Amino acid sequence: MLKKILIIIFLVTTLSSCKKETPPTILKTGVWRGNLKIQGQDLPFNFEVNKDRDRFEIDLINGDERLSIDKVYLFGDSLAFNLHIFDIEIRAKIKNDSLIGTYTKNYAEGYVLPFYAVHGKNGRFDNMKAHHRFDGKWETYFMNADGKKTLSIGVFQSKDSVLTGTFLNTTGDYRYLDGYTSLDTMYLYSFDGNHLYKFKGVLENESIINGTFWSGKTGYKNFVSKRNDSIELPDPHSLTYLKEGYDKVSFSFKNVDGKEVSIDDPAFKNKVVVLQILGTWCPNCMDETRFLADWYKKNKDRGVEIIGLAYEIKPEFTYAKDRIKTMKTQMRVDYEVLVAGLSTTKSASESLPMLNEVISFPTTIIIDKFGKVRQIHTGFSGPATGEYYDQYVKDFNQLMDELLEETI
């Protein structure tokens, strides 16, 4: 019996030693082409995986921008990463040159989309081409399901076989779009972690007809456009204003440490103050925050303060402060950002009753050294808008220089 047991042990040991070890799963560095399915449509995008020693980082590529993701987790044969500052994540199985998994908005119940990616693919598509027939400025009307029309301005340019551009409206812009043209049809895409956009339009004479806009899991609109080099949007300084009987803005909200902060605090007395109405979930706010954070670093010693009023998706203070902290860390924001309310224009309007209404995130209020509101700007035209962004920066700096030179 002992002899039989020894033989069995010998055979098991021998077979175990001959068995090959399973190689560890490897996440390949370099460029990947990802894809999300939205309403039956493909939404392709690119990202680049980099490795520094044992630490992975991902750059999400969206047109001319790169969004850095430094929290990448590998476990077994899978990976997970959050998308920049947003409460959104991708989880996927690693299978050689491919990733298969899901895209999930954690704050929205049931918001899960299929995701896959292939290694070594540059660009949204292979052999993309773009002609110049869509280049220029377009008067555009988006139509909701109820027939309501919204004016936008399309600005497009073909370069290096890619069609680029964006749409501007009264509340901001659709950020970086790029794609291609095929005969008389254009296709434009955007994925910045939160925006999931696909546009399709057909050129007929000097008009774009049969325009279709897919947004995320359920958003859908039609649009039409016509060339119009002189088209302009309503003045962004006229849409939100102080109600009659009010001469200043007043508020008190908690910062991320739970301390009440008021614009009437001594820290803001006799200073120019910029109030930024934002949400960490809002990509247009991300563009403005990037601009303001950089501007503040260069100008904070001139007698100016910036206060962010953040309106977040969930009502819990802990959730809101964590989202704000993530934004401040990722985007190197040095100024105060307060927890102001929920992420609706109704909530923002109710918390600031001296305003007629807040219709957009972001909205920016500039207050002089005497506490007087000097300008309220609705929306933000980000760097994807080109000359519109350049003009905004120029006008902002000019006004701030004038206000900072005023004496008490």
C-alpha positions, 0 to 999 in steps of 0.5 A: 500500500505504501509503495502504491501511495509513493508511486501516485505522489511521484506521478502527480509531482511529475505531471505538475512539473511538466505542466506549463505555467499560464503566462501573465495577462499583458496590457499592450502599450501604444495606440488603441482604437476603442468603440462604443455602441450608441443607439445602434451606431458605432462611436469609435475613438482612440486612446494611448496606453503608456507604462512607467515601470509598473504603472500604467497611464492612458491618454484619451484622444479626442480630436486635438485634445488629450485627456490624461487618466492616471488611475488604471487598475489591472486585476487578473485578466482585466483592467478598469479605469475612470474617464478623466474627472467624470464618475464614469468607468470602463471595465474590460477583459484583456484578450491579446490585441483586444479589449472587451467590456463595458462603459458605465456612468456610475451616477445614472442607473442602468447606463451601461454600453458595450465597449471593445478596443483593438490594439495598433489602430490609429484614427477613428477609421482606416483610410479616412478622407475629407474634402473641402466642400463642408468647410466654412460657417453654417447657420444650423437649426437642431430640432427636438422631437416636439419640433422646437428649433435651436439655433447653432453655428457649425464651423468646419475645416478639412485638414490632413484627410480629417474633417474637424470642427464643432457646433456653437450655441447659446450655452456653449459648444459641442467641443472637439468633433472630427471625422470624414466625408464620403461623397456628399455626406459628412460624419463627425464624432466626439468622445471625451469621456462624457460626451458621446456624439455622432453627427451625419449630414448630406450636402445638397447645393449650399445646404446640409440636409437630412442631418442626424445627431445621436447623443449617448444612450437616448439623445436624438435630434435632426438638424439642417444647415445653410452657409451663412458667413454672417450668422451670429448667436444672441449676445451671451451677456444679455441672457442672464442678469440681475433682477430689478431691485438687486444690485449684487450677488450674495450667497453662502455655501460649504467648501469641500472641508464643510466650512461655510464660505460667503462672498461677503467674507473678508477674503474677498473684500475689495477684490475683483471676484469671478464666480464660476457656475459649473458642474464637474460632470460638464465638459464645457465647464471642464474647458472653462475650468482649465482656462480659469485655473491657468489664468488664476495661477498667473494673476492671483497676486493682482487682487483677484479671486475666483469662486466656483459654485458646483452643482452636482448630480447627487444631493449627498454632500460627500458625493459632491465634495469627492467629485470636486476634489477629483476635479481640483486635483486632476485639473490643478485648480487652486481657487475655492470651489463650493458645493452649491446644489444639484445639477439642474438650471432650476437648482442653480436659479433657486440658489441665486434668486437675485438672477433672472435665471441660470440657463447654462453650465457654465455661467460666469459672473464678474464682480468688481472691487466695489461688489458690483456685478459688471458682467454675466456671461452665459456658456463658454466657447472652448478651444475647439471653436478657434477664433471664438475662443480666442476672442473670448480670452481677449475680451476677458483679459481686457475686462479684468485688466480694467477692473484690476486697475480701478482704485477703491 
